[in-house]
Amino acid sequence: MKDVLSQSEIDNLITALGSGDIESEGANLLEEELEDVKTYDFKRPNKFSKEQIRTLQIIHENFARTLGNFLSAYVRNVIKIEVASLSQVSYGEFINSLPVPTVMAVLSLSPQLGSAVLQTDLQFVFPIIDLLCGGEGQVPTKLRELTEIEQTMMKRVYTTILDNLKYSWHDITKLEPVIDTLETNPQYNQALASNETVVIVTLMSQIGDNQGFINICLPFISMEPIINQLSAQHCFRNVGHKPQKENTALLCQRIEGSEVELAVDLGETVISMKDFLEIQEGDVLPLGKSVGEELDLYVENQLKYKVLPGISGNKRSVQITRWVGEEALVDE
């Protein structure tokens, strides 16, 4: 049975509330609720969770390491690449933040996924082109648009970048990235709606004294089919598992294309400076090695094999007799 207040009791309560003698419980509850309220911009909804952003960072940190190593071998110069930042913005903001001119490729990630964008600034592009042409990796004093030949060269470089991106994503999904278009002015690129939510993965490159940036734009609409796979648990579920045959084949293919320096130590001798200055073609120097004695073969300045000298066809050559890698480590 509910208690019923008389009119005099109601009047007294209203008077007490007006004078501040009694605090309004409802008002306090409302103030506490307002403290937990956060502003939300419906024009820029955050569709990627924090865990998904962390997973994307892990994937692209691995991508940065592999890409840096690969490009260093590709252009025969040291290139350092690392993840600078990950941000969730609208596609329009991303396009408006890009310099003009630039190099920007619209990608088709796979038949199941949608499009993405790969963009590199000219501080990354020109050193790469200069190194491929035999230069020292310099940036021209005045930045300009790329010629047709330079665009063709960068398209090949982009293909190698996408190969490494494909490898870095293999634990999450199978990417088959293909370049659809290549632009130098980002304002001409209308691959997505301006208000589409995207994640921008920014990689910083260091080529000599030149610092450049690589941006990978991943739209939510393209990532949505695999969004549940962007978790740390899924990302590391294959850790410790045996490598897949296709990964092993890819690794072997890359190793086969690597060049190494080989050197054979024929022996040594000590002569006077006078004899050294008088050496002529046809002179014979004793090197302290007997006929049939094994020589040392060095791979990148590391002793690896014992060999015997000989001739193959009309060329001097050596025949490997045994591996001494473990023996060399023990002797050291």
Contacts in CASP RR format, 6 or more apart in sequence:
PFRMAT RR
TARGET T0000
AUTHOR 0000-0000-0000
METHOD contacts of the structure
MODEL  1
MKDVLSQSEIDNLITALGSGDIESEGANLLEEELEDVKTYDFKRPNKFSK
EQIRTLQIIHENFARTLGNFLSAYVRNVIKIEVASLSQVSYGEFINSLPV
PTVMAVLSLSPQLGSAVLQTDLQFVFPIIDLLCGGEGQVPTKLRELTEIE
QTMMKRVYTTILDNLKYSWHDITKLEPVIDTLETNPQYNQALASNETVVI
VTLMSQIGDNQGFINICLPFISMEPIINQLSAQHCFRNVGHKPQKENTAL
LCQRIEGSEVELAVDLGETVISMKDFLEIQEGDVLPLGKSVGEELDLYVE
NQLKYKVLPGISGNKRSVQITRWVGEEALVDE
5 13 0 8 1.000
13 22 0 8 1.000
16 22 0 8 1.000
17 24 0 8 1.000
43 90 0 8 1.000
43 195 0 8 1.000
44 89 0 8 1.000
44 90 0 8 1.000
44 197 0 8 1.000
45 197 0 8 1.000
46 88 0 8 1.000
46 197 0 8 1.000
47 88 0 8 1.000
47 197 0 8 1.000
47 220 0 8 1.000
48 56 0 8 1.000
48 88 0 8 1.000
48 197 0 8 1.000
48 199 0 8 1.000
48 220 0 8 1.000
48 223 0 8 1.000
48 227 0 8 1.000
48 230 0 8 1.000
51 230 0 8 1.000
51 231 0 8 1.000
51 232 0 8 1.000
52 227 0 8 1.000
52 230 0 8 1.000
52 231 0 8 1.000
53 86 0 8 1.000
53 88 0 8 1.000
53 199 0 8 1.000
54 232 0 8 1.000
55 172 0 8 1.000
55 230 0 8 1.000
55 231 0 8 1.000
55 232 0 8 1.000
55 234 0 8 1.000
55 235 0 8 1.000
56 86 0 8 1.000
56 199 0 8 1.000
56 201 0 8 1.000
56 218 0 8 1.000
56 230 0 8 1.000
57 83 0 8 1.000
57 86 0 8 1.000
57 201 0 8 1.000
58 232 0 8 1.000
58 235 0 8 1.000
59 168 0 8 1.000
59 169 0 8 1.000
59 172 0 8 1.000
59 235 0 8 1.000
60 83 0 8 1.000
60 86 0 8 1.000
60 168 0 8 1.000
60 201 0 8 1.000
60 203 0 8 1.000
60 216 0 8 1.000
61 82 0 8 1.000
61 83 0 8 1.000
62 168 0 8 1.000
63 164 0 8 1.000
63 165 0 8 1.000
63 168 0 8 1.000
64 81 0 8 1.000
64 82 0 8 1.000
64 83 0 8 1.000
64 203 0 8 1.000
65 81 0 8 1.000
66 164 0 8 1.000
66 167 0 8 1.000
66 168 0 8 1.000
67 81 0 8 1.000
67 161 0 8 1.000
67 164 0 8 1.000
67 165 0 8 1.000
67 203 0 8 1.000
68 79 0 8 1.000
68 80 0 8 1.000
68 81 0 8 1.000
70 160 0 8 1.000
70 164 0 8 1.000
70 254 0 8 1.000
71 79 0 8 1.000
71 81 0 8 1.000
71 128 0 8 1.000
71 160 0 8 1.000
72 78 0 8 1.000
72 79 0 8 1.000
73 258 0 8 1.000
74 157 0 8 1.000
74 160 0 8 1.000
75 128 0 8 1.000
75 131 0 8 1.000
75 132 0 8 1.000
76 131 0 8 1.000
77 131 0 8 1.000
77 137 0 8 1.000
77 207 0 8 1.000
77 208 0 8 1.000
78 208 0 8 1.000
79 205 0 8 1.000
79 206 0 8 1.000
79 207 0 8 1.000
80 205 0 8 1.000
80 206 0 8 1.000
81 203 0 8 1.000
81 204 0 8 1.000
81 205 0 8 1.000
81 206 0 8 1.000
81 214 0 8 1.000
82 203 0 8 1.000
82 204 0 8 1.000
83 201 0 8 1.000
83 202 0 8 1.000
83 203 0 8 1.000
83 204 0 8 1.000
84 202 0 8 1.000
84 203 0 8 1.000
84 204 0 8 1.000
84 213 0 8 1.000
85 200 0 8 1.000
85 202 0 8 1.000
86 199 0 8 1.000
86 200 0 8 1.000
86 201 0 8 1.000
86 202 0 8 1.000
87 199 0 8 1.000
87 200 0 8 1.000
87 202 0 8 1.000
88 197 0 8 1.000
88 198 0 8 1.000
88 199 0 8 1.000
88 200 0 8 1.000
89 197 0 8 1.000
89 198 0 8 1.000
89 200 0 8 1.000
90 194 0 8 1.000
90 195 0 8 1.000
90 196 0 8 1.000
90 197 0 8 1.000
90 198 0 8 1.000
91 192 0 8 1.000
91 193 0 8 1.000
91 194 0 8 1.000
91 195 0 8 1.000
91 196 0 8 1.000
91 197 0 8 1.000
91 198 0 8 1.000
91 217 0 8 1.000
91 219 0 8 1.000
92 194 0 8 1.000
92 195 0 8 1.000
94 117 0 8 1.000
94 198 0 8 1.000
94 200 0 8 1.000
94 215 0 8 1.000
94 217 0 8 1.000
95 186 0 8 1.000
95 187 0 8 1.000
95 189 0 8 1.000
95 194 0 8 1.000
98 104 0 8 1.000
98 119 0 8 1.000
98 186 0 8 1.000
98 215 0 8 1.000
99 121 0 8 1.000
99 122 0 8 1.000
100 184 0 8 1.000
100 185 0 8 1.000
100 186 0 8 1.000
100 187 0 8 1.000
101 122 0 8 1.000
101 143 0 8 1.000
101 144 0 8 1.000
101 145 0 8 1.000
101 146 0 8 1.000
101 184 0 8 1.000
101 185 0 8 1.000
102 119 0 8 1.000
102 120 0 8 1.000
102 121 0 8 1.000
102 122 0 8 1.000
102 184 0 8 1.000
102 185 0 8 1.000
102 186 0 8 1.000
103 119 0 8 1.000
103 120 0 8 1.000
103 121 0 8 1.000
103 122 0 8 1.000
103 125 0 8 1.000
103 146 0 8 1.000
103 151 0 8 1.000
103 154 0 8 1.000
103 182 0 8 1.000
103 183 0 8 1.000
103 184 0 8 1.000
104 117 0 8 1.000
104 118 0 8 1.000
104 119 0 8 1.000
104 182 0 8 1.000
104 183 0 8 1.000
104 184 0 8 1.000
104 186 0 8 1.000
104 189 0 8 1.000
105 117 0 8 1.000
105 118 0 8 1.000
105 119 0 8 1.000
105 155 0 8 1.000
105 158 0 8 1.000
105 179 0 8 1.000
105 180 0 8 1.000
105 181 0 8 1.000
105 182 0 8 1.000
105 183 0 8 1.000
106 115 0 8 1.000
106 116 0 8 1.000
106 117 0 8 1.000
106 179 0 8 1.000
106 180 0 8 1.000
106 181 0 8 1.000
106 183 0 8 1.000
106 189 0 8 1.000
106 191 0 8 1.000
107 115 0 8 1.000
107 116 0 8 1.000
107 117 0 8 1.000
107 118 0 8 1.000
107 162 0 8 1.000
107 177 0 8 1.000
107 178 0 8 1.000
107 179 0 8 1.000
107 180 0 8 1.000
108 114 0 8 1.000
108 115 0 8 1.000
108 177 0 8 1.000
108 178 0 8 1.000
108 180 0 8 1.000
109 115 0 8 1.000
109 116 0 8 1.000
109 175 0 8 1.000
109 176 0 8 1.000
109 177 0 8 1.000
109 222 0 8 1.000
110 173 0 8 1.000
110 174 0 8 1.000
110 175 0 8 1.000
110 176 0 8 1.000
110 177 0 8 1.000
111 176 0 8 1.000
112 173 0 8 1.000
112 225 0 8 1.000
113 173 0 8 1.000
113 175 0 8 1.000
113 222 0 8 1.000
113 223 0 8 1.000
113 225 0 8 1.000
113 226 0 8 1.000
114 219 0 8 1.000
114 221 0 8 1.000
114 222 0 8 1.000
115 180 0 8 1.000
115 191 0 8 1.000
115 192 0 8 1.000
115 219 0 8 1.000
115 222 0 8 1.000
116 177 0 8 1.000
116 216 0 8 1.000
116 217 0 8 1.000
116 218 0 8 1.000
116 219 0 8 1.000
116 222 0 8 1.000
117 189 0 8 1.000
117 191 0 8 1.000
117 215 0 8 1.000
117 216 0 8 1.000
117 217 0 8 1.000
118 158 0 8 1.000
118 161 0 8 1.000
118 162 0 8 1.000
118 214 0 8 1.000
118 215 0 8 1.000
118 216 0 8 1.000
118 217 0 8 1.000
119 186 0 8 1.000
119 214 0 8 1.000
119 215 0 8 1.000
119 216 0 8 1.000
119 217 0 8 1.000
120 154 0 8 1.000
120 212 0 8 1.000
120 213 0 8 1.000
120 214 0 8 1.000
120 215 0 8 1.000
121 212 0 8 1.000
121 213 0 8 1.000
122 139 0 8 1.000
122 143 0 8 1.000
123 139 0 8 1.000
123 210 0 8 1.000
123 211 0 8 1.000
123 212 0 8 1.000
123 213 0 8 1.000
124 205 0 8 1.000
124 207 0 8 1.000
124 210 0 8 1.000
124 212 0 8 1.000
124 213 0 8 1.000
124 214 0 8 1.000
125 146 0 8 1.000
125 150 0 8 1.000
125 154 0 8 1.000
126 137 0 8 1.000
126 138 0 8 1.000
126 139 0 8 1.000
126 140 0 8 1.000
126 143 0 8 1.000
127 137 0 8 1.000
127 138 0 8 1.000
127 139 0 8 1.000
127 207 0 8 1.000
127 208 0 8 1.000
127 210 0 8 1.000
128 137 0 8 1.000
128 154 0 8 1.000
128 157 0 8 1.000
128 207 0 8 1.000
129 150 0 8 1.000
129 153 0 8 1.000
129 154 0 8 1.000
130 136 0 8 1.000
130 137 0 8 1.000
130 138 0 8 1.000
130 139 0 8 1.000
131 137 0 8 1.000
131 207 0 8 1.000
132 153 0 8 1.000
132 157 0 8 1.000
137 207 0 8 1.000
137 208 0 8 1.000
137 210 0 8 1.000
138 210 0 8 1.000
139 210 0 8 1.000
145 184 0 8 1.000
146 154 0 8 1.000
146 184 0 8 1.000
151 182 0 8 1.000
151 184 0 8 1.000
154 182 0 8 1.000
155 179 0 8 1.000
155 182 0 8 1.000
158 179 0 8 1.000
158 182 0 8 1.000
159 179 0 8 1.000
161 214 0 8 1.000
162 177 0 8 1.000
162 178 0 8 1.000
162 179 0 8 1.000
165 175 0 8 1.000
165 177 0 8 1.000
165 216 0 8 1.000
166 175 0 8 1.000
166 176 0 8 1.000
166 177 0 8 1.000
167 247 0 8 1.000
167 250 0 8 1.000
169 175 0 8 1.000
170 244 0 8 1.000
170 247 0 8 1.000
171 234 0 8 1.000
171 235 0 8 1.000
171 236 0 8 1.000
171 237 0 8 1.000
171 238 0 8 1.000
172 226 0 8 1.000
172 229 0 8 1.000
172 230 0 8 1.000
172 234 0 8 1.000
172 235 0 8 1.000
173 226 0 8 1.000
173 229 0 8 1.000
181 189 0 8 1.000
183 189 0 8 1.000
192 198 0 8 1.000
192 219 0 8 1.000
192 221 0 8 1.000
196 219 0 8 1.000
196 220 0 8 1.000
196 221 0 8 1.000
197 219 0 8 1.000
197 220 0 8 1.000
198 217 0 8 1.000
198 218 0 8 1.000
198 219 0 8 1.000
198 220 0 8 1.000
199 217 0 8 1.000
199 218 0 8 1.000
199 220 0 8 1.000
199 223 0 8 1.000
200 215 0 8 1.000
200 216 0 8 1.000
200 217 0 8 1.000
200 218 0 8 1.000
201 215 0 8 1.000
201 216 0 8 1.000
201 218 0 8 1.000
202 213 0 8 1.000
202 214 0 8 1.000
202 215 0 8 1.000
203 213 0 8 1.000
203 214 0 8 1.000
203 215 0 8 1.000
203 216 0 8 1.000
204 211 0 8 1.000
204 212 0 8 1.000
204 213 0 8 1.000
204 214 0 8 1.000
205 211 0 8 1.000
205 212 0 8 1.000
205 213 0 8 1.000
205 214 0 8 1.000
206 212 0 8 1.000
220 227 0 8 1.000
223 230 0 8 1.000
228 234 0 8 1.000
243 251 0 8 1.000
260 299 0 8 1.000
260 300 0 8 1.000
261 299 0 8 1.000
261 300 0 8 1.000
261 301 0 8 1.000
262 297 0 8 1.000
262 298 0 8 1.000
262 299 0 8 1.000
263 297 0 8 1.000
263 298 0 8 1.000
263 301 0 8 1.000
264 295 0 8 1.000
264 296 0 8 1.000
264 297 0 8 1.000
264 298 0 8 1.000
264 307 0 8 1.000
264 309 0 8 1.000
264 318 0 8 1.000
265 295 0 8 1.000
265 296 0 8 1.000
265 297 0 8 1.000
265 298 0 8 1.000
266 287 0 8 1.000
266 289 0 8 1.000
266 295 0 8 1.000
266 309 0 8 1.000
267 287 0 8 1.000
267 288 0 8 1.000
267 289 0 8 1.000
267 295 0 8 1.000
268 287 0 8 1.000
268 288 0 8 1.000
269 285 0 8 1.000
269 286 0 8 1.000
269 287 0 8 1.000
269 288 0 8 1.000
271 285 0 8 1.000
279 285 0 8 1.000
289 295 0 8 1.000
292 308 0 8 1.000
294 306 0 8 1.000
294 307 0 8 1.000
294 308 0 8 1.000
294 321 0 8 1.000
295 306 0 8 1.000
295 307 0 8 1.000
295 308 0 8 1.000
295 309 0 8 1.000
295 318 0 8 1.000
296 303 0 8 1.000
296 305 0 8 1.000
296 306 0 8 1.000
296 307 0 8 1.000
296 324 0 8 1.000
297 303 0 8 1.000
297 304 0 8 1.000
297 305 0 8 1.000
297 306 0 8 1.000
297 307 0 8 1.000
297 318 0 8 1.000
297 320 0 8 1.000
298 304 0 8 1.000
299 305 0 8 1.000
302 325 0 8 1.000
302 328 0 8 1.000
303 324 0 8 1.000
303 325 0 8 1.000
303 328 0 8 1.000
304 323 0 8 1.000
304 324 0 8 1.000
304 325 0 8 1.000
304 328 0 8 1.000
305 320 0 8 1.000
305 321 0 8 1.000
305 322 0 8 1.000
305 323 0 8 1.000
305 324 0 8 1.000
306 320 0 8 1.000
306 321 0 8 1.000
306 322 0 8 1.000
306 323 0 8 1.000
306 324 0 8 1.000
307 318 0 8 1.000
307 319 0 8 1.000
307 320 0 8 1.000
307 321 0 8 1.000
308 318 0 8 1.000
308 319 0 8 1.000
308 321 0 8 1.000
309 316 0 8 1.000
309 317 0 8 1.000
309 318 0 8 1.000
310 316 0 8 1.000
310 317 0 8 1.000
310 318 0 8 1.000
310 319 0 8 1.000
311 317 0 8 1.000
END
